[in-house]
């Protein structure tokens, strides 16, 4: 079963509280989402393997550590995942970025794919899927399905807010995928929104509510 890491760093929790506030405007919401994504990416990359190389400092030769293993890829789920890309890539500027476009059918609440563009070598990279909200889990599960169908095997999911239903659904569908999340809220309401949550992340990010 994939591990669930709740990132309870004080800065992450403080910024998340500001984002939850209904009076947080689009500009501030966008900036806070980028900042939280950067802070969370620090935790997601904590287990990256290292190797030693020899370098020469201004004082002497020495061995020092650099990142080894698979290169990274970042895959935001459109739309709201776009708000997390800049934060992650500021921390890991060499990561390549793919995109998966999904929307939730208002009647069935099921995800529908309308776009998928990945780096040519995506299957050789460690991929971090970005999706601020883990509500029913449908969008994240579908996105990971698409990645696996394209030969990708090393996948992590980075979310902002989720609920027990979404976490359970993700673990059932993809038991090999680790989840990194800032908060697991109480439940889903009848409209499949996380309670208390923060509303529709895409609408708040782009000012379309």
C-alpha positions as CSV (number, residue, x, y, z in Angstrom):
1,X,0.0,0.0,0.0
2,X,1.3,3.4,-0.9
3,X,2.4,5.6,2.0
4,X,0.5,8.8,3.0
5,X,2.6,11.7,4.1
6,X,0.8,14.6,5.7
7,X,3.1,17.5,5.5
8,X,2.4,19.4,8.7
9,X,5.3,21.9,8.5
10,X,4.2,25.2,10.2
11,X,4.7,27.3,7.1
12,X,2.6,24.9,5.0
13,X,-0.2,24.9,7.5
14,X,-0.1,28.6,7.9
15,X,-0.3,29.3,4.2
16,X,-3.0,26.7,3.8
17,X,-5.1,28.5,6.4
18,X,-4.8,31.7,4.4
19,X,-5.9,29.9,1.3
20,X,-8.9,28.4,2.9
21,X,-10.3,31.8,3.9
22,X,-13.1,32.8,1.5
23,X,-11.8,36.3,1.5
24,X,-8.4,35.3,0.0
25,X,-8.4,36.8,-3.5
26,X,-7.1,35.3,-6.7
27,X,-3.7,37.0,-6.6
28,X,-3.0,35.9,-3.1
29,X,-4.4,32.4,-3.7
30,X,-2.2,32.0,-6.7
31,X,0.9,33.1,-4.9
32,X,0.2,31.0,-1.8
33,X,-0.4,27.9,-3.9
34,X,2.9,28.3,-5.6
35,X,4.7,28.8,-2.2
36,X,3.0,25.8,-0.6
37,X,3.9,23.6,-3.7
38,X,7.6,24.6,-3.3
39,X,7.6,23.8,0.4
40,X,5.8,20.4,-0.2
41,X,8.2,19.6,-3.0
42,X,11.0,19.8,-0.5
43,X,9.4,16.8,1.3
44,X,8.5,14.9,-1.9
45,X,12.2,15.0,-3.0
46,X,13.5,14.0,0.4
47,X,14.1,10.4,-0.6
48,X,15.9,11.1,-3.9
49,X,19.1,8.9,-4.1
50,X,22.5,10.5,-4.0
51,X,25.9,9.6,-5.3
52,X,29.4,11.0,-4.5
53,X,31.5,12.8,-7.0
54,X,34.9,14.4,-6.8
55,X,35.2,18.2,-7.0
56,X,37.7,20.9,-6.2
57,X,36.7,23.7,-3.9
58,X,38.8,27.0,-3.6
59,X,40.5,25.2,-0.8
60,X,41.0,21.5,-1.6
61,X,39.7,18.5,-3.6
62,X,36.9,16.6,-1.9
63,X,34.1,14.2,-2.6
64,X,30.6,15.6,-2.3
65,X,27.0,14.4,-3.1
66,X,24.7,15.1,-6.0
67,X,21.3,13.6,-6.9
68,X,21.5,10.3,-8.7
69,X,18.9,7.9,-10.1
70,X,16.0,8.8,-12.3
71,X,15.4,12.3,-13.5
72,X,12.2,14.0,-12.4
73,X,9.1,14.9,-14.3
74,X,6.2,17.1,-13.2
75,X,2.7,16.4,-14.4
76,X,-0.1,18.9,-13.4
77,X,-3.7,17.9,-13.9
78,X,-5.4,20.8,-15.7
79,X,-6.6,23.3,-14.7
80,X,-5.8,23.7,-11.0
81,X,-2.6,21.6,-11.1
82,X,-1.0,24.4,-13.1
83,X,-0.9,26.6,-10.0
84,X,1.6,24.2,-8.4
85,X,4.1,23.8,-11.3
86,X,6.2,27.0,-10.8
87,X,6.7,26.2,-7.1
88,X,8.0,22.7,-7.8
89,X,10.1,23.7,-10.8
90,X,11.7,26.5,-8.8
91,X,13.0,23.8,-6.5
92,X,13.8,21.4,-9.3
93,X,14.4,23.5,-12.4
94,X,15.7,20.6,-14.6
95,X,12.4,18.7,-14.2
96,X,10.5,18.3,-17.5
97,X,6.8,19.1,-17.4
98,X,3.9,17.1,-19.0
99,X,0.2,18.0,-18.9
100,X,-3.0,15.9,-18.4
101,X,-6.3,17.6,-19.1
102,X,-9.4,16.3,-17.2
103,X,-12.7,17.6,-16.2
104,X,-15.4,16.2,-14.0
105,X,-18.7,15.4,-15.7
106,X,-21.3,17.3,-13.7
107,X,-23.8,14.5,-13.9
108,X,-21.7,11.4,-13.2
109,X,-18.8,13.2,-11.3
110,X,-16.5,10.9,-13.4
111,X,-13.3,12.3,-14.9
112,X,-13.1,12.8,-18.7
113,X,-9.8,13.1,-20.5
114,X,-9.4,15.8,-23.1
115,X,-5.6,16.3,-23.3
116,X,-2.4,14.4,-22.5
117,X,1.1,15.5,-23.5
118,X,4.1,14.0,-21.7
119,X,7.9,14.3,-22.1
120,X,9.2,11.7,-24.7
121,X,11.2,10.0,-21.9
122,X,8.4,10.1,-19.3
123,X,8.6,6.4,-18.7
124,X,12.2,6.8,-17.6
125,X,11.5,9.6,-15.1
126,X,10.2,9.7,-11.5
127,X,6.9,11.6,-12.0
128,X,5.2,13.9,-9.5
129,X,1.5,14.4,-10.4
130,X,0.1,17.7,-9.2
131,X,-3.5,18.1,-8.2
132,X,-4.5,20.5,-5.4
133,X,-7.7,18.7,-4.4
134,X,-8.2,15.0,-3.7
135,X,-12.0,14.8,-3.3
136,X,-13.5,11.6,-4.9
137,X,-10.0,10.8,-6.1
138,X,-11.4,10.3,-9.6
139,X,-9.2,12.8,-11.4
140,X,-5.9,11.8,-9.8
141,X,-6.7,8.1,-10.2
142,X,-7.5,8.6,-13.9
143,X,-4.3,10.7,-14.5
144,X,-2.2,7.9,-12.9
145,X,-4.0,5.4,-15.1
146,X,-3.1,7.3,-18.2
147,X,0.6,7.5,-17.1
148,X,0.8,3.8,-16.4
149,X,-0.8,3.0,-19.7
150,X,2.0,4.9,-21.3
151,X,4.7,2.9,-19.5
152,X,5.3,5.1,-16.5
153,X,6.0,3.2,-13.3
154,X,7.6,5.6,-10.8
155,X,4.8,8.0,-9.7
156,X,4.0,10.1,-6.7
157,X,1.0,12.3,-6.1
158,X,1.2,15.8,-4.6
159,X,-2.0,17.3,-3.3
160,X,-3.0,20.2,-1.1
161,X,-6.3,19.1,0.6
162,X,-8.0,15.7,0.5
163,X,-10.6,13.7,2.4
164,X,-10.7,10.1,3.7
165,X,-12.9,9.0,0.7
166,X,-10.4,10.3,-1.8
167,X,-7.4,8.8,0.0
168,X,-9.0,5.4,0.3
169,X,-10.0,5.4,-3.4
170,X,-6.4,6.3,-4.4
171,X,-4.9,3.6,-2.3
172,X,-7.3,1.0,-3.6
173,X,-6.7,2.0,-7.3
174,X,-3.0,2.6,-7.1
175,X,-1.5,0.9,-4.0
176,X,2.0,1.6,-5.3
177,X,1.7,5.4,-5.4
178,X,2.8,7.5,-2.4
179,X,0.6,10.5,-1.5
180,X,2.0,13.8,-0.2
181,X,-0.7,16.0,1.2
182,X,-1.0,19.1,3.5
183,X,-4.4,18.2,5.1
184,X,-7.0,15.4,5.1
185,X,-10.3,17.1,5.9
186,X,-13.5,15.7,7.3
187,X,-15.7,14.4,4.4
188,X,-17.3,15.0,1.0
189,X,-20.6,16.8,0.8
190,X,-23.5,15.9,-1.6
191,X,-21.9,17.9,-4.4
192,X,-18.6,16.1,-4.0
193,X,-16.8,19.1,-2.5
194,X,-14.3,18.6,0.4
195,X,-15.6,19.9,3.8
196,X,-14.3,22.3,5.0
197,X,-11.9,22.4,2.1
198,X,-11.3,25.6,0.2
199,X,-13.9,25.5,-2.6
200,X,-13.0,24.9,-6.2
201,X,-9.3,25.4,-6.5
202,X,-9.4,26.0,-10.2
203,X,-12.0,28.7,-9.9
204,X,-10.1,30.4,-7.1
205,X,-6.8,30.1,-8.9
206,X,-8.0,31.7,-12.2
207,X,-10.8,33.9,-10.9
208,X,-13.6,32.1,-12.7
209,X,-15.9,31.4,-9.8
